[in-house]
Amino acid sequence: MRHSGAVPPSVPPPAPDASPASGVGRAEAWFAWPTRSAGWEQRQGSLDAHERRRLDALVEPTTARAYAVLHLLARDVLGQVVGCRPDQLVVDRTCARCGEQHGPPRLVGHPDLHVSLTRTTDLVAVAVSTDAPVGIDAERVAGTRFEGFDGVAMHPSERSPDLDDRARAVSWVRKEAALKALGTGFVVDPAALTTPLAGRTGLVLPDRSPVTVVDVPLGDSDHVAALALAAAYGRVDITTHEAPDA
Ligand SMILES: CC(C)(COP(=O)(O)OP(=O)(O)OC[C@H]1O[C@@H](n2cnc3c(N)ncnc32)[C@H](O)[C@@H]1OP(=O)(O)O)[C@@H](O)C(=O)NCCC(=O)NCCS
């Protein structure tokens, strides 16, 4: 998989440019396919108590598998990056709004290592960057195919019957990646935002850092993914990896 700044033709105009963008922002992203991951049940011991509680609470088997595969992948990746065993990593998820453990993940002891996670039932991803806060999102293209999607997700100026499922999904992942990089998630109404333009810095939220979003090409036409860095870069280079099937 390679990085590309290509803009799907049917995605509407970007959020306004923020400040001058310069330099190259770098990030790495690891993808795994839970449907191909057979060995996760034997590896649950690497998860921390919070992750095991959340896993136990997920009754739908494909959702539980995706959760486990994502968090095991995150521990493998972060363990390699910082040089320690996956089960020794301490992850803090304090929510900035309420203090509960459901916010963006941070690796304790490594404040300059930015991390983001995403999961669907059949594709999960982990992104890391030491350059700037990072956000990643992946979605099933077919997941946008429901009555009312445009009202929930698309800015009024972008709603059009001419948009296809892929364009809607691309818009969604770019917004979600940007809002994850900013650490807010969907406390911000996605329909209040226009779609960030891939490869361009934009001011997604007026009172926050500018964000640079890029599409992440996948070897799979059923999903789309985007990655964002919360900084004004002239270019974002992503190195992508596919986790070996386990
Ligand atoms: C972040 C968010 C957009 C992700 O939504 P999603 O499409 O269901 O899930 P994804 O699989 O793409 O991403 C989930 C991951 O995002 C991360 N995440 C959670 N909150 C985050 C935030 N504010 N910023 C960045 N990342 C966040 C977590 O690592 C989470 O993984 P986990 O649940 O498996 O541990 C959504 O959970 C959200 O909007 N959260 C904020 C809501 C909030 O703050 N409410 C106020 C509570 S007091």
The ligand as a Tripos MOL2 file, in Angstrom:
@<TRIPOS>MOLECULE
LIG
   48    50     1     0     0
SMALL
NO_CHARGES

@<TRIPOS>ATOM
      1 C1        -13.4220    9.0270   18.3600 C.3       1 LIG1
      2 C2        -14.6750    8.5240   17.6570 C.3       1 LIG1
      3 C3        -14.9950    9.4640   16.5000 C.3       1 LIG1
      4 C4        -14.3760    7.0990   17.1290 C.3       1 LIG1
      5 O1        -15.5320    6.5450   16.6320 O.3       1 LIG1
      6 P1        -15.7670    5.1180   15.9460 P.3       1 LIG1
      7 O2        -16.0020    5.3250   14.4910 O.co2     1 LIG1
      8 O3        -16.8120    4.4450   16.6980 O.co2     1 LIG1
      9 O4        -14.5000    4.2630   16.1750 O.3       1 LIG1
     10 P2        -13.0990    3.9520   15.5060 P.3       1 LIG1
     11 O5        -12.9790    2.4860   15.5230 O.co2     1 LIG1
     12 O6        -12.8100    4.6210   14.2190 O.co2     1 LIG1
     13 O7        -12.0950    4.5900   16.5880 O.3       1 LIG1
     14 C5        -12.1670    4.1410   17.9030 C.3       1 LIG1
     15 C6        -10.9360    4.5860   18.6330 C.3       1 LIG1
     16 O8        -10.8500    6.0120   18.6510 O.3       1 LIG1
     17 C7        -10.0690    6.3650   19.7930 C.3       1 LIG1
     18 N1        -10.6900    7.5390   20.3950 N.ar      1 LIG1
     19 C8        -11.6860    7.6140   21.3020 C.ar      1 LIG1
     20 N2        -11.9580    8.9070   21.5680 N.ar      1 LIG1
     21 C9        -11.1090    9.6430   20.8200 C.ar      1 LIG1
     22 C10       -10.9060   11.0390   20.6570 C.ar      1 LIG1
     23 N3        -11.6400   11.9480   21.3400 N.pl3     1 LIG1
     24 N4         -9.9660   11.4640   19.8030 N.ar      1 LIG1
     25 C11        -9.2130   10.5810   19.1180 C.ar      1 LIG1
     26 N5         -9.3610    9.2310   19.2190 N.ar      1 LIG1
     27 C12       -10.3060    8.7920   20.0630 C.ar      1 LIG1
     28 C13        -9.9810    5.1550   20.7120 C.3       1 LIG1
     29 O9         -8.6820    4.6280   20.5850 O.3       1 LIG1
     30 C14       -10.9640    4.1900   20.0830 C.3       1 LIG1
     31 O10       -10.5600    2.8410   20.1710 O.3       1 LIG1
     32 P3        -11.2670    1.7740   21.1480 P.3       1 LIG1
     33 O11       -12.6780    2.2310   21.3730 O.co2     1 LIG1
     34 O12       -11.1950    0.4880   20.4360 O.co2     1 LIG1
     35 O13       -10.4440    1.7740   22.3590 O.co2     1 LIG1
     36 C15       -15.9010    8.4580   18.6080 C.3       1 LIG1
     37 O14       -15.6910    7.4560   19.5690 O.3       1 LIG1
     38 C16       -16.0920    9.7810   19.3330 C.2       1 LIG1
     39 O15       -16.6050   10.7260   18.7560 O.2       1 LIG1
     40 N6        -15.6670    9.8870   20.5740 N.am      1 LIG1
     41 C17       -15.7050   11.1230   21.3420 C.3       1 LIG1
     42 C18       -17.0310   11.2510   22.0180 C.3       1 LIG1
     43 C19       -16.8800   12.0830   23.2580 C.2       1 LIG1
     44 O16       -15.8390   12.5970   23.5810 O.2       1 LIG1
     45 N7        -17.9460   12.1860   23.9820 N.am      1 LIG1
     46 C20       -17.9040   12.8490   25.2300 C.3       1 LIG1
     47 C21       -17.8200   11.8330   26.3220 C.3       1 LIG1
     48 S1        -17.7830   12.6040   27.9110 S.3       1 LIG1
@<TRIPOS>BOND
     1     1     2 1
     2     2     3 1
     3     2     4 1
     4     2    36 1
     5     4     5 1
     6     5     6 1
     7     6     7 2
     8     6     8 1
     9     6     9 1
    10     9    10 1
    11    10    11 2
    12    10    12 1
    13    10    13 1
    14    13    14 1
    15    14    15 1
    16    15    16 1
    17    15    30 1
    18    16    17 1
    19    17    18 1
    20    17    28 1
    21    18    19 ar
    22    18    27 ar
    23    19    20 ar
    24    20    21 ar
    25    21    22 ar
    26    21    27 ar
    27    22    23 1
    28    22    24 ar
    29    24    25 ar
    30    25    26 ar
    31    26    27 ar
    32    28    29 1
    33    28    30 1
    34    30    31 1
    35    31    32 1
    36    32    33 2
    37    32    34 1
    38    32    35 1
    39    36    37 1
    40    36    38 1
    41    38    39 2
    42    38    40 1
    43    40    41 1
    44    41    42 1
    45    42    43 1
    46    43    44 2
    47    43    45 1
    48    45    46 1
    49    46    47 1
    50    47    48 1
@<TRIPOS>SUBSTRUCTURE
     1 LIG1         1 GROUP 0 **** ****
